[in-house]
Amino acid sequence: MSTIQIRQAVLADLDALSVLFDGYRQFYERESDVAAAKQFLTDRFNHGESVVFIAHDGTEPVGFAQLYPSFSSVSLGRIYIVNDLFVNAAGRRKGVGAGLLSASIDFAKTVGAIRLALSTAHTNANAQALYEAKGWTRDDDFFYVYPLPA
């Protein structure tokens, strides 16, 4: 029987998060680099630039969600961008993704945010099905990206 627990991550979770974050990056076809993943997450923690939730199945870390704060000028309110959501193979089909979404929503409500936003690859049908099943709606009206050179 699985025992999924989800809570807001703390600095002591950094090693486990780094491995999950590296897996997330590999899912999106980036080279594995746990050290760089750890540095990236360390910078977010040290500067208070994100909120991270971690999921465990028993004692095993199996997923995470990372939210970045932003604002809507038009709506005059705080929003959060669920920029990263990942469940490793061991955590799939156990409700981990849904739990991470619920934790993100609960957090946003608690801090008075007016909206959550997220995006995923157009080809990630499993994620899209989960989001829509949990009440998220697709927004095809406002979307452009301008890539800056590295």
Buried (B, 14 or more C-beta within 10 A) or exposed (E): EBEBEBEEBEEEBBEBBBBBBBBBBBEEEEEEBBEBBBEBBBEBBEEEEBBBBBBBBEEEBBBBBBBBBEEEEEEEEBBBBBEBBBBBEEBEEBBBBBBBBBBBBEBBEEEEBBEBBBBBEEEBEEBBEBBEEEEBEEEEEEEEEEEEEE
